[in-house]
Amino acid sequence: MKRELYFWVLGGDLRQVKLAQLLQLDGHTVQTCAMEQRPEAGGLTGSDTLRGMERADCVILPLPAA
């Protein structure tokens, strides 16, 4: 049985935007914050605050490129 999860993707570049889009396409609820580029163009919800993050099932943080 597949369960929808609530993800927060915090910070990062186009890789994190793409990850957030893939999670959303898989049927999950995704909120983004502090991205290098505004993710709204990809149909994602962006936030300037962390309000509501405590309800997330999973928080994804950026990884260094090096």
C-alpha positions as CSV (number, residue, x, y, z in Angstrom):
1,M,0.0,0.0,0.0
2,K,1.5,3.3,-1.1
3,R,1.2,6.2,1.3
4,E,1.5,9.9,0.4
5,L,4.3,11.7,2.4
6,Y,4.8,15.4,3.1
7,F,8.3,16.5,2.1
8,W,10.2,19.7,2.7
9,V,13.2,20.3,0.4
10,L,15.4,23.0,1.9
11,G,18.1,24.9,0.0
12,G,20.1,23.8,-2.9
13,D,20.2,24.2,-6.6
14,L,18.5,22.8,-9.7
15,R,19.2,19.2,-8.5
16,Q,17.0,19.7,-5.5
17,V,14.3,21.4,-7.6
18,K,14.3,18.4,-9.9
19,L,14.1,16.0,-6.9
20,A,11.2,18.0,-5.5
21,Q,9.4,17.8,-8.9
22,L,10.0,14.0,-9.1
23,L,8.6,13.6,-5.5
24,Q,5.5,15.6,-6.5
25,L,5.0,13.6,-9.7
26,D,5.1,10.5,-7.5
27,G,2.1,11.8,-5.6
28,H,3.7,13.3,-2.6
29,T,3.1,16.8,-1.1
30,V,6.3,18.9,-1.5
31,Q,7.2,22.3,0.0
32,T,10.5,24.0,-0.9
33,C,12.4,26.8,0.9
34,A,15.7,28.7,0.3
35,M,16.3,27.4,-3.2
36,E,18.8,29.1,-5.5
37,Q,16.1,29.5,-8.2
38,R,12.4,29.9,-7.5
39,P,10.7,26.5,-8.0
40,E,7.2,27.9,-8.7
41,A,7.9,27.6,-12.5
42,G,8.0,23.9,-12.1
43,G,4.7,23.7,-10.3
44,L,6.2,23.5,-6.8
45,T,5.2,25.5,-3.7
46,G,8.0,27.7,-2.4
47,S,8.2,29.4,1.0
48,D,10.3,32.1,2.5
49,T,9.8,30.8,6.1
50,L,10.0,27.4,7.8
51,R,6.5,27.7,9.1
52,G,4.8,24.3,8.9
53,M,8.0,22.2,8.6
54,E,7.3,20.5,11.9
55,R,4.5,18.6,10.1
56,A,6.8,17.1,7.5
57,D,7.4,13.4,7.2
58,C,10.8,14.0,5.7
59,V,13.2,17.0,5.4
60,I,15.7,16.9,2.6
61,L,18.8,19.1,2.9
62,P,21.3,20.0,0.1
63,L,24.5,18.0,-0.2
64,P,27.8,19.7,-1.1
65,A,29.0,19.4,-4.7
66,A,32.5,18.5,-3.7
